[in-house]
Amino acid sequence: MKVDRVGGRLKSLYRRNTLLIKILSSYLVIVIVLLSVFSFVLFRTYSKKSIEQVSQTSENFISQSYYIADLMLINVYYNFYQLFINNLDSDLNYGLYADKSDAFADQDVFKKLKQYVMSSPLIRSIYIYNSKADRVIFSISEVGEGIQTTTDFLDQDIINILRKPGNIVSAEYFTRKVDYVINNINISENFLTLVLTNTSNNGEIESSLVINLNQRILQQMVTSGSAGDLNQVLIMYKDGNVLSHDDTSMINTNLANESFTKQIMQSNNEKGSFITKINDKESLVSYVKAKHLGLIFIGIGEYSKLLSSAFSMQKTLLILTIIFILVGIILAAFFTSSIYNPFRKLLHKYRLDSNRLLNDKKKTFLGKLVDGEIDDKIYDKDYMMECGVSFDNPFFLTIVLKMDSLENVLSGKWSKDVRLVKFAILNIASEFFSDKRFKVEGIDNGHDYVSIILNVNNRNDEILSRLIDNTKEIQDKVDKYLKISVTAGIGDTVEGVEGISKSFQHALAASNYRMIFGRKAVIEYGDIAERNNNDLHEYPYDIEKRMIEAIKERNLRKIDKSLDEFFEMLAFYSADEIQITVLQLAVLLTRTLSGIAKTSIENGEYSIKVLVSEIQTCETLEEIKTYLYSLCFKAVEAKGNDAKENAKTIIVSKIKNYIGMHYDDINISTETVAEYVELSCNYVRSIFKEITGISLSDYITQCRMSEAQRHLIETDYPVSRIAELVGYPENSKHFFTVFKKHFGSTPENYRISIQNNGSSKSE
């Protein structure tokens, strides 16, 4: 009976509220379906995004490790390679080539080695090996400097490497484990060693510069920052040998036969990630290949650990979905019985439209001010108030805040909508100036910048000075809260709203001088106004010519010097002139570098499209110069050893021609020859002997003796005159000594013997 009564009541309730229950039921069904679909889509999307994010995070970490290690290794290699090959350091040259020891010179070498060791945290020690002097000069970080004979030298491993018969030591990094004793303490270290050598004609190493890098420090640099759950970070050569590893016992182990290593080596991509099994555990492997060093940077993490947060979040989403469905049911029941909901929505929509309309009117009004579109409404205070703008003071000043490193901003956390970051910059600046009791308005009116309009009561220098300090504080706040930097251009102070456009244009022009003053600069228009008003500068054709000649000669030192001169001149140009001048230089470099590399001018790696595109991403002159030098360096280095040998042959030929024309000069010497070819004396001696097989001084003597022989045979000149003609002082005893050593008799006896031989033949 009770069941029948309850059933009857429910039927009666349904009949009285049929429409309400139908609406409620429809809402319940819609809420459940929508939330179920939403939760399913969110669940799948988050899972996919989590996997992508973990992979991207691992790749970014390995890429960061690669950039850090690559920069440090390349920097050490390039600096010491240039010092060694070009003989740029006289102290090092003394240690490498001097046959005898000099106490004062030794001290200079100690100081120089200590400076080089301290120049990089990676460098553990530097050795100068000299086989002729049978000694090694060394400097070890945190230990000190010293000189030892090669037999007593504490690191016998490197001595054995340098003296091993038939061993060819290439100028590349290699790993080794070294055990030695310092101050009665046994030390065992893993080194990454770079050996630069000079060899004799028989192939033996005469001198060598050895740089030992601390493998432990390198590993710390590689794993610096947040590695997440990557449980292995390692560096290996392209042949599979491990160069650096968290586990030092793995160094020098060959991993070429491991399945994940094979997959990396067979891949044509420079970087990437994939999932594979390592030690029966599913793992995520991320890698970056450094082709110029022949190294591969690898990070390995257990897949389940990497996605633990994703799995946890999936459970949370499931619980939240159930909660949302229950809440949705309650809300549906509540709002279904309410008649206010439609009116609330309508009112809310009206308010949004009103606010949007007001914001649009304000932006349009401010846009007309900065663009100089002045009409009668601009002066109407009622219209200003209607647009939400109020100016009480007679003077105005505009500041342009331009985002630095826009490419990084667009690829970072602000990539989805750059308008958000510009809104945040406007908000920070507006609030700050308002707190300083300035009347301020802001507008987003540029691709990479926003504009601030300040309404001030006078135009004196004190206010301008305050504004500069305030702008610097705003830059610091933007850097702190948004993790980006901005460059500020400050226009001049103008009177009346009609002058705002002029102030804005000047502020924008000032911000363009970021290329000279650098990022996060505060640039007043008054500091650059004179540049904009000056006549155009003459294009530096002479520097351009030297630069092109240096590129064709493949002389990196001259290329660097020419680029420095070129960009030092640009520092005094206007922003527009700089763009035009750099573009003109880029066109010429395109032709020259494409010719050297034998690639297409239109579509090759040195095409004008590529150069202009890359230059446009550079924001400072220093960045443009660095980019252009890297192009030249790449083109010159691409020629390899053949080009270097050809360059040496050309230099030697140039030296021979010079000696052939100046052997009769008493003052001719290695120094004068080196000055003629614009190279160091040591380098001239080295390449001349390498190409010809004899020393430069012996070659000069040969030329002089050959010419002296000709004069003795073909002329009746006295010997003293002949000595003068071949570059010896009159009555020089040295000429007689050299001639006798060369031909086995004095000049007079040689002439007599030649004459006697001629008489005998005639009889």
ZAFIRO-502948 format. One record per residue: x, y, z of N, C-alpha, C in turn; residue in one letter. Coordinates in steps of 0.1 Angstrom, whole numbers, plus 5000, padded with zeros to 4 digits. Layout:
BEGIN
XYZXYZXYZA;...
This chain:
BEGIN
500849885000500050005000500950135000M;502050125008502850245008503550274995K;503850164988504450174975503450244965V;502250204966501250254957501050404960D;501050444973500850584977502050674971R;503250614973504450694968504350704953V;504050594946503950604932502850704927G;501750704934500650804931501150944933G;501850974943502351104945503351154934R;504151064930505151094919504451124906L;503351044904502651074891501951204892K;501351234904500751364906501651484904S;502951464910503951564908504351584894L;504451474886504851484872503751554864Y;502451524867501351594859501351744862R;501651784875501551924878502752004872R;503851934871505152004867505751934854N;504851904845505351824833506451904826T;506252034823507152114815508452134823L;508352164836509552184844510452054844L;509751934846510551814847511151784833I;510451814822511051784809512251874806K;512152004810513252094809514452044817I;514052004830515151964839515851834833L;515051744828515551624823516451644811S;516051744802516851774790518151834794S;518051924805519351984809520251884815Y;519651794823520551684829521251604818L;520451564808521051484797522151564790V;521851694787522851774780524151794789I;523951814802525051834811525951704811V;525251594813526051464814526751434801I;526051454789526751424777527951524774V;527651654776528751754774529951724783L;529651704796530751684805531551554802L;530751454798531451324795532351344782S;531751414772532651434760533751524763V;533551634771534651724774535751654782F;535351574792536251494800537051404792S;536351334782537051234774538151304765F;537651414759538551494750539751554758V;539451604770540451664778541451554783L;540851434786541751324791542651284780F;542151264767543051224756544051334752R;543551464752544451574748545551584758T;545251584771546251604781547251484781Y;546851364778547751254777548751274765S;548151314754548951344742549951454745K;549451564751550251684754551351644764K;551051564774551951524784553151454777S;552851354768553851284761554751374753I;554051464746554851564738555651654746E;555151694758555851794766557051724772Q;556851594777558051524782559151504772V;558751474760559651454749560351584746S;559551694745560151824742561051874753Q;560651844766561451884777562851814777T;562751684774564051604773564951664762S;564251684750565051734739565651874742E;564851964749565352094752566552084762N;566451994771567551984781568851934774F;568651834765569851784758570351894749I;569451964743569952074734570652184742S;570152214754570752314763572152264767Q;572252134770573552074774574552074762S;573952054750574852054738575352194735Y;574452294736574952434734575952474744Y;575852434756576752474767578152414764I;578152274762579352204760580052244747A;579152254737579652284723580352414723D;579752514730580352654730581652644737L;581752584749582952574757584052504749M;583752384743584752304736585252384724L;584352434716584752514704585552634708I;585252704719585952824723587352784727N;587552674735588952634738589652594726V;589052514717589752454705590152574696Y;589252664693589552774684590652864689Y;590552904702591452994707592952944707N;593052814711594452764712594952724698F;593952684689594352644676594952764668Y;594252884670594753004664596053054670Q;596253044683597453074690598652994684L;598352864683599452764679599752774664F;598752774656598952774641599652904636I;599153014642599553144637600753204645N;601153124655602253174663602053314669N;600853334675600453464680601053504693L;601553404701601953424714603453404715D;604253504717605753484717606153404729S;605453404740605853324752605653174749D;604553144743604353004739605352964728L;605653054719606653014709608052984715N;608353064725609653034732609652894738Y;608552864745608452734752608452624742G;607852644730607752534720609052514712L;609752624709610852614699612252644705Y;612352704717613652744722614452624725A;615752624721616652504724617252514738D;617452634743618052654756617052734766K;617252704779616452764789616852904793S;615952984795616153124800615253144812D;615853174824615053184836613953284835A;614353404830613353514829612253474819F;612653414808611653374798610753264804A;611353174812610553074818609453124827D;609753234834608753294843607653354835Q;607953414823606953474815605953364810D;606553244806605753134802604853084813V;605353084825604553034837603353124838F;603553264838602453354839601453334828K;601953324816601053314805600153184806K;600853064809600152944811599052954822L;599453014833598453034844597253114839K;597453214831596353294826595453214817Q;596053124809595253044800594452944808Y;595152884818594452784826593252844833V;593452964838592353034846591253094836M;591553094823590553154814589353074812S;589352944815588152864814588052764825S;586852744831586752644842586952504837P;586852484824587052344819588552304819L;589452404818590852364816591452324830I;591952204830592652154842594152174841R;594752164830596152184829596552204814S;597752264812598352294799599852254800I;600252174790601652134789602252194776Y;603552234776604352274765605452174764I;605352084754606351984752607352024741Y;608652014745609752054736610851944736N;610851864725611751754724613251794723S;613451914716614851954715615451994728K;614652064736615152104749614951994760A;614251884756614051774764613351814777D;612251894776611651934788610151964785R;609351974796607952004796607652114806V;607052224800606652334809605152314811I;604752314824603352284827602752384837F;601352394836600652464846599352384849S;599152354862597952274866597152364875I;595852364872594852444880594952394895S;594952494904594952474918596152414924E;597152384915598452324919599652414917V;599752464905600852554902601552524888G;602752584887603452564874604852504877E;605452454866606852404868607452354855G;608652314856609352254844610052124848I;609852024840610451894842610951834829Q;611951754831612451684819611451584814T;611551544802610451454797610551324804T;611651284809611851154816611151154829T;611251274836610751284850609351344850D;608751384838607451454838606351364844F;605551434853604551354861603551284852L;603251334840602251274832602951194820D;603451074823604150994813603250944802Q;601950944805600950894795601050974782D;601051114784601151204772602451194766I;603551174774604951154767604951034758I;604350924763604350804755603450824742N;602450894743601550924732602351004721I;603051104726603851194717605051124711L;605651034718606850964713606650824707R;605350784707605150654701605450654686K;606250564681606650554667605450534658P;605350614648604350604638602950654643G;602950704655601650754660601350894654N;600150904648599751034642598751094652I;599051204658598151274667597451374660V;596151354658595251454651594851564661S;594551684655594151794664592651784667A;592351674675590951654679590951614694E;589851634700589751594714589751444715Y;590451384725590351244729590351224744F;589851114749589751094763590851004768T;591251024780592250944786592150954801R;592550844808592550844823594050854827K;594350944836595750974840595850954855V;596950884859597350864873598650924875D;598851024884600051084887600151124901Y;601351174905601551214919601951364920V;601151434928601451574930601551604945I;602651664949602851694964602651564972N;603151454968603051324975601551274976N;600751324968599351274967599051204954I;598551084955598151014943596851064937N;596851104925595651164918595351084906I;594051054904593550984893592451074887S;592651114874591651204867591351154853E;590151184849589751164835589851294827N;590651294817590851414809590251404795F;589851514790589451534776590651614770L;591551554762592751614758592751664744T;593351784741593551834728595051854726L;595651794716597051794713597351864700V;598051974700598552044687600052024686L;600451984674601851934673602552004661T;603852014662604752044651605651924649N;605751874637606551754634607751794625T;608851704626610051724618609751654605S;610751664596610651604583610551454583N;611051394594611051244595609751204602N;608851294605607551264611607551264626G;608651284633608651284647608151424652E;607551414664606951534670608051614677I;608351734672609351814678608851904690E;607651954689607052034699605552014699S;604952034711603452014711602852104723S;601652154720600852224730599752124734L;599652094747598651994752597752064762V;596452054759595452114767594552004773I;594551994786593751894793592451954799N;591351904795590051954800589551854811L;588951904821588451824833587151764829N;587151634827585951564823584751584834Q;585151584846584151604857583451734856R;584251844853583551974851582751974839I;583151914828582351904816581051834818L;581051724826579851654829578951744837Q;579551814847578651904855577952014846Q;578752064836578152164827577052104819M;577251974814576251914806574951884814V;575151854827573951814835573451934844T;573952054841573552174849572052204845S;571352264854569952294852569152174857G;567852184853566952074856566851964846S;567251844849567251734840566051654841A;565051694850563851614852564251474857G;563651364851563951234855564851164845D;565651234838566751174829567751104838L;567850974838568850914847570250894841N;570350924828571650914822571851034812Q;572951104813573251214803574751184799V;574951164786576351124782576651194769L;577951194766578451244753579351134747I;579151104735579951004728580351054714M;581550994709581951024696581050954686Y;581050994673580250934663580550784661K;581750734665582050594664581550514676D;580950574686580350504697581150514710G;582350564710583150574722582650684731N;582450654744581950744754582950844758V;582650974757583551084760583251134774L;581951144778581651194791580351124796S;580351084809579251004814579051034829H;577851024834577651034848578450924856D;578550804850579350694856580650694850D;581750744857583050754851583650624846T;583150514851583650384846583150354832S;582150434827581650414813582550494803M;583450584807584250664798585150574790I;585250594777586050514768585350384764N;584150354770583450234766582750264752T;582750164744582150174731580750124731N;579750204727578350174727577850154713L;578750134704578250134690577250014687A;577349914695576549794692575249804700N;575049904708573749914715572649954705E;571449904707570349934697570050074696S;569950144708569550294707570650374700F;571950334702573050404696573050384681T;572750264676572650234662571450324656K;570350334663569250414658569650564656Q;570350614666570850754665571750774654I;572750674652573750694641573150684628M;572150594626571450584613570550694610Q;570150774619569250884617569950994610S;569251054600569751174593569451304600N;568651294610568251414618569351464627N;569551594629570551644638570151634652E;568851624655568351604669566951544668K;566651484680565351414680565151334693G;564051254693563851164705563051044700S;563150934707562350814704562250734716F;561350634716561150544727561650404723I;562450344732563050214729563250144743T;563650014742563849934754565349934757K;565749974769567149964774567149894787I;567949784787567949694799566549654803N;565749614793564349564794563449664800D;563749784800562849894805562649994793K;561350024792560950124781561550264785E;562350314776563050444779562850544768S;562850674772562850784762564350824760L;564750824747566050864744566050994736V;566751104740566851224733568251254729S;568451314717569851334713570051454704Y;571251504704571651614695573051584690V;573151604676574451574670575251704667K;576451704672577351824669578351774658A;577951804646578751754634580151804634K;580351934637581751984635582651934645H;582151884657583051814666582951664666L;582051614658581851464657581351404670G;580551484678580051434691578551424690L;578051334699576551314700576251324715I;575251414718574851434732573551354734F;573451274744572351174746571851184760I;570551194762569851184775568951064775G;568950984786568050864787567250874800I;565950844799565150844810564050734810G;563750674821562750564821561350634818E;560750574808559450624803558350644814Y;558350534822557250534833557450654843S;558750674846559050784856558750924849K;559150934837558951064830557451094829L;556550994828555151024826554351004839L;555050994850554350964863553351084866S;553851204863552951314866551751314857S;551951264844550751254835549751154840A;550251034844549350934849548550984861F;549251054870548651104882547551204878S;547851294868546951394864545651324857M;545851214850544751144844543751094855Q;544251044866543451004877542651124882K;543351234884542751354889541651404880T;541851394867540851434857539651354858L;539851224860538651124861537851164873L;538451184885537751224897537051354895I;537751454889537051584887535851574877L;535951484867534851464858533551424865T;533751324874532651274882532051384890I;532951464897532551574905531751674897I;532351714885531651814876530251764872F;530151634869528851584865527751604877I;528251564889527351584900526951734903L;527951814902527751964903526852014892V;527051954880526251994869524751964871G;524551844876523151804879522451894889I;523151934899522652024909522352164903I;523352214895523152344889522052344879L;521952234871520852224862519452234869A;519352164880518052164887517752304892A;518852374897518652504903518252604892F;519052614881518752714871517552694863F;517152564862515952534854514752594861T;514652594874513552654881513652804883S;514652864877514853004879514553084865S;513853184866513553264854514553384853I;515553394862516453504862517653484852Y;517853354849519053314841519053384828N;517953384820518053444807518353594808P;517653664818517953804819519353834824F;519953744832521253764837522253754825R;522053654817522853644805522753764796K;521553814794521353924785522054044791L;521954074804522554184810524054174810L;524554054812526054034811526554064797H;525754014787526254044773526254194770K;525254264775525154404773526354474779Y;526754434791527854494798529154474790R;529354344786530554314778530654394766L;529454404759529454484746529754634749D;529254684760529554824764530954844767S;531554754775532954774778533854754766N;533454664757534254644745534154764736R;532954824735532854944727533655064733L;533655074746534455184753535955164750L;536455044751537855014749538255034734N;537355004725537555024711537655174708D;536755254714536755394712537955464717K;538455414729539655474735540855434726K;540955314721542055274713542055354700K;540855364694540855444682541255594684T;540855654695541155784698542655804700F;543355714708544755714710545555684697L;544955594689545655564676545655684667G;544555764667544655884659545655984664K;545855994677546756084683548256054678L;548555924679549955884676550155884661V;549055864653549255864638549156004632D;548756104641548656244636547456274628G;546356194630545056214624544256314633E;544556434632543856534640542656594634I;541556584642540256654637539656734649D;538556794647537956874657537556804670D;537156674668536856594680537956574690K;539156574685540356554693540456654704I;539956784702540056884711538856894720Y;537856814718536556814725536756734738D;536756804750536956734762535856634766K;534556674761533456574764533656454756D;534156464743534456344735535556264741Y;536656334747537656264754537156184765M;536256244773535756174785534856054780M;534156074769533355964764534255844760E;535455874755536455774751537255724763C;537055774775537755734786539155794788G;539355914782540655974782540556114788V;541556154796541556284803542956334803S;543156454797544456524797544256654803F;545056684814544956804821546156904819D;547256854815548456934814548756964799N;549557064797549757114783550757034775P;551656964782552856904775552656754774F;553256694764553156544762554556494758F;554756364762555956294758555656154756L;556156094745555855954742557055864744T;556855744749557855644751557455514743I;558355464735558055334729558855224736V;558155124740558855004746558854894736L;559954854731560154754721560654624726K;560054514724560454384729561754344722M;562754294730563954244725563854094722D;564654044713564653904710563253854707S;562653914698561253884694561053734690L;562053684683561953544679561853454691E;562653484702562553404714561253414721N;560753544721559453564727558353484720V;558353484706557353414699557453264700L;558653214703558853074704558753024719S;558553114728558553084742557153074748G;556953104761555753084767554653174762K;555053284755554053384749553753354735W;554153234730553953204716552553204711S;551553164720550153154716549553284713K;549853384720549253514717550253624723D;550953684713551953794717551253914723V;549953924720549154044725549154044740R;549153924746549153914761550353974767L;551553944761552754004767552754154765V;552254204753552254354751551254414761K;550154344764549154394774549854404787F;550654294791551254294804552254414805A;553054434794554054544794553254684796I;552154704789551454824790550854834805L;550454724810549854734824550954764834N;552154704833553254734842553654884841I;553854934829554255074826553255174831A;551955144828550855234832550755244847S;550755134854550655134868551855204875E;553055174869554255234875554155394874F;553855444862553855584860552655654868F;551555574869550455624877550855644892S;551655544897552155544911553055664913D;553755704902554655824903553955954900K;552555944900551756064898551856124884R;552056044874552056094860550656064854F;550256154846549056124838549456034826K;548955914825549455824815548355754807V;548655724795547755644786548655554778E;548255434775549055334768548255274756G;548955234745548255174734549255074727I;548554964724549254854716549154894701D;550154954695550054994682551154944673N;551854844677552954794668553154644669G;553854584659554054444659554854394671H;555854474675556754424686556954534696D;556054634696556254744706554854794710Y;554954864722553754944727554155084729V;553255174730553555314732552855374745S;553655454752553155514764553155664762I;551955734764551755874763551655934777I;552656024780552656094793552256234791L;551356284800550856414800551456484812N;552456584809553256644820552956794820V;553356854831553057004833554157094828N;555357044825556457124819557357044811N;558357104805559257034796560757044801R;560957064814562357084818563156954819N;564456974821565356854821565156764833D;564656824844564456744856563456634854E;562356674847561256574844561856464835I;562556504825563156404815564156314823L;564956364832565856284840565056184848S;563956224854563056134862562456024854R;562056064842561455974833562455864828L;563655904826564655804822564855704833I;564955754845565155664857563955574859D;562755634857561555554858561455444847N;561855484835561855384824562755264827T;563955294833564855184836564255094847K;563455154856562855064866561754984860E;561055034850559954964843560654844835I;561754874829562554764822562854644832Q;563354684844563654584854562454504858D;561254574860560054504864559554404852K;559654454840559254364829560154244828V;561454264830562454154831562154054842D;561754114854561554034865560253944864K;559154014859557853944859557553864846Y;558053914835557753854822558953774817L;560053794823561253724818561653754804K;561453884800561853934787562454074789I;563254124780563754254781563154344770S;563054474773562554574764563554694762V;563654744750564354864747563454984747T;563855094753562955204753563455324745A;562555374736562855494729562055614734G;562755724738562055834744561955954734I;560755994730560656104721560856244728G;560756344721560956484727559556524733D;559656624742558456674749557856784739T;556556764737555856854728554656924735V;554257034729553057104735551857084727E;550757044733549457024727549356874721G;548156824720547856694716548356674701V;548356784693548756774679550256734678E;551056754688552456714688552756574692G;551756504697551956364701552456274690I;551956294678552456214667553956234664S;554356354665555856384663556656324674K;556256334686556956274698556956114696S;555856054691555855914689556855874678F;556855944667557755914656559155914660Q;559456024668560856034673561255924683H;560255884691560555774701560755644693A;559955624683560055494675561455494668L;561855614662563155624656564255594666A;564155644678565155624688565255474692A;564155404693564155264696564855184685S;564855234673565555154662567055154663N;567555244672569055254674569455144685Y;568555054688568954934696570154864689R;570154864676571254794669572654854673M;572654974678573955034682574155034697I;573055074704573155084719572954954726F;572354854719572254724725570854704731G;570554584735569254554741569154614755R;567854634759567554694772568154834774K;568354904763568855044763567755134765A;568055254771567055364771567655474762V;567055504751567555594741566755714739I;567355834741566655954739566756004725E;565656054720565756104706566856214704Y;567056294715568056394714569456344712G;569656214716571056154714571256114700D;570156094692570356034679569856134668I;569256244672568656334662569656384652A;570856414657571956464648572256364637E;572256234640572556134630571456134619R;570256154623569156154613569156274604N;569756384608569756504601571056524592N;572056444595573356454588573256394574N;574156444565574256394552574656244552D;574256174541574656034540576156014540L;576655914547578055884547578455804534H;579755824530580255754518580455604522E;579955514513580155374515581655334515Y;582055254526583455224527583955114517P;584155164505584555064495585955004497Y;586855084503588155044506588154924516D;587354934526587254834536586654704530I;585654734522584954624515585954544506E;586754624499587754554490588754464498K;589254524509590154444518589454314523R;588154334526587454214532587354104521M;586954144509586854044498588153984495I;589254064495590554004493590953904504E;590553944516590853854527590153724526A;588853734522588053604520588653524509I;589053584498589653504487590953444491K;591753514500592953464505592753354516E;591453354521591153264532591953304545R;592053434547592753484559591753524569N;591553444579590453474589590853594597L;592153614600592553724608592253854601R;592553864588592153984580590654004578K;589953894577588453904576587953964589I;588353914600587953964613588254114614D;589454144610589954284611589054374602K;588854334590588054414581586654434586S;586054324591584654334596584654434608L;585654424617585754514628585754664623D;586554694613586654824608585354874602E;584754774594583454814587582354844597F;582254764608581154794618581554904627F;582754934629583155044637582655174630E;582755174617582255294609580755304610M;580055184609578655184610578055244623L;578855234634578355274647578055424647A;578555504636578355644636577255684625F;576655574619575655604609574255614615Y;573355664607571955654611571355514609S;570255484616569655354615569355314601A;568755404593568455374579569655344571D;570755434573571955414566572555274569E;572555234582573055104586572354994578I;571054994577570354894570570754884556Q;570855004549571155004535572654954533I;573555004542574954964540575154814543T;574454764553574654614556574054534544V;572954584538572354514527573254514515L;573954624513574854624502576054534504Q;576554524516577654434520577154284518L;575854264522575354124521575254074507A;574954174497574854134483576254094478V;577254174482578654144477579154014484L;578853984496579253864503578553744497L;577353764492576553654486577353604473T;577753704465578553664453579853594456R;580553654466581953604469581853474475T;581053454486580953324493580353214484L;579353254476578753154467579853104457S;580653204452581753164443582753064449G;583053094462584053004469583452874471I;582152864476581552744479580952674467A;580952744455580352694443578952654445K;578152744451576652724453575952824445T;574652804444573752904437573553034444S;573653144437573453274443572053294447I;571153234439569653254442569153164453E;569653034453569052934462570052864471N;571352894470572352834479572352874493G;573252814501573252844515573752994518E;574453054507574853194509574053284500Y;572853244496571953334488571553454495S;571253554487570853684493569553674502I;568653574498567453554506567853504520K;568753414520569153354533569853454542V;570753534536571553634543570653744549L;569753794540568853904545567953854556V;567353724554566453674564567153654577S;568453614577569153594590569553734596E;569953824588570353954592569154024599I;567954004593566754074599566454014613Q;566853894616566653844630567653904640T;568753964635569754024644569254154648C;569454184661568954314666570054414669E;571354374669572454464672573554444661T;574354544660575454544651576454424654L;576654404667577554294671576954154666E;575654134667575054014662575254004647E;575054104640575154104625576654074621I;577554134628578954114626579353964629K;578853914640579153774644578653684633T;577353704629576753624619577553624605Y;577953744601578753754588580053684589L;580753694601582053634603581853484603Y;580753434609580553284609580353234595S;579653314586579553274573580953264566L;581753364568583053364561583953254567C;583853234580584553124586584152994581F;582852974579582352844574582852824560K;582752924551583152914537584652884536A;585452954545586952934544587252794549V;586652754561587052624567586552514558E;585452534550584952424542585952374531A;586852454528587852414518588852304524K;588852294537589652184543591152204541G;591852094543593252094543593852134530N;593252094519593752114506593852264503D;592852344508592852484506594052544514A;594252494527595252544535596652514529K;596852394524598152364518598352454505E;597252474498597452564486597752704490N;597152754501597452884506598952894510A;599452784517600852784521601752794508K;601452714498602252714486602252854479T;601152924479601053054474601953154482I;601853134495602653224503604153204501I;604553074500605953044497606453094484V;605553084474605953134460606053284461S;605253344469605353494470606653534477K;607053454487608353474494609553454485I;609553354476610653324467610753444457K;609653494452609653604443610253724450N;609853744462610453864470611953854471Y;612353734475613853714477614553724464I;613953674453614653684440614853834436G;613953924441614154064437614954144447M;615054094460615754164470616954094477H;617453984471618553914477619854004478Y;619854114470621054204470620954314481D;619754304489619554404500620254354512D;621154434517621954394529621054364541I;619854434542618954424553617954314552N;617954234541616954134540617054024551I;615953984556615953894568614653824569S;614553734578613253674580612153774584T;612653874592611653974597611154054585E;611954094576611454174564610554094555T;610953964554610153874545608753864552V;608753834565607453814572606653944572A;607254054573606554184572605854194558E;606554154547606054164534604854074532Y;604853954537603653864535602653884547V;602953974556602054004567601753874576E;602753804579602653694588603753694599L;603653614609604653614620605853544615S;607053584621608353524617608353374619C;607853324630607853184633607053104622N;605853164619604953094609605653094595Y;606253204591606953204579608053104578V;608853094589609952994589609352854588R;608252824595607652694596607152654582S;606252734575605652694563606752694552I;607752774552608752774541609552644542F;609952604554610652474555609752354552K;608452364556607552264553607352234538E;607352344530607052334516608352304508I;609452374511610652364503611652264509T;611552234522612552134527613852204533G;613952334531615152404536614652524544I;615552574552615152694560615152824551S;614552924556614453054548615853114547L;616653114558617953174557618853104547S;618752974547619552894538619152924523D;617852944521617452974507617953114503Y;617953214512618553344509620053324505I;620753244513622153224511622353154497T;621553054494621652984481621453084469Q;620453174470620253274460621453364458C;622053414469623253494469624453424463R;624653304467625853234462625653194448M;624453164443624253134429624553254420S;624153374425624353494418625853534418E;626453514430627953534431628753444421A;628353324420628953234411628853274397Q;627653324393627453374380628453494377R;628453594386629353704384630853664383H;631253574391632653524390633053464376L;632053404371632253334358632053424346I;631053514347630653594335631253734335E;631753784347632253924347633653924352T;634254044351635554074357635554154370D;634254164375634154244387635054194398Y;635654284406636454234418635554164428P;636154084436635354014446634554104455V;635154214459634454304468633254364462S;633354394449632154444442631054334441R;631454214438630454104437629754084451I;630554094462629954084475628854184477A;629154304473628154414474626854384465E;627154324453626054304444625054194449L;625554104458624753994463624354014477V;624554134482623954174495624854164507G;626254164505627154164516627954294516Y;628254344528629054474529630354454522P;630854574517632154574510633254514519E;634154434513635254364521634754284532N;633554224531632954144541633654014542S;634253984554634853854556633753744556K;632553784560631453684561631153624547H;631253714536631053664523632053554519F;633353584522634353484519634153354526F;633753364539633453244547632353164542T;631253234538630053164533630353094519V;631053174511631353124497632252994498F;633253004507634152884508633352764514K;632452794523631652684529630752624518K;630352704509629352664499630052594487H;631152644482631852594470633152524473F;633652524486634852454489636152534486G;636052654481637252734479636852884480S;637852974481637653114481637153164468T;636553284467636053334454637153354444P;638353404448639453424439639953284433E;640153184442640553054437639452994428N;638253014431637152954423637253014409Y;637453154408637453214395638753164387R;639853154394641053104387640852964382I;640252874390640052734386639052734374S;638052814374637152824362637952864350I;638752974351639553024340640452914335Q;641152844344642152744340641452634333N;640252594338639552484331639152524317N;638852664315638452704302639652704293G;640852744298642052754289642452604285S;642352514294642652374291641852324280S;640552354280639652304270639952364256K;640352494256640652564244641852504237S;642852464245644152404240643852264235E;
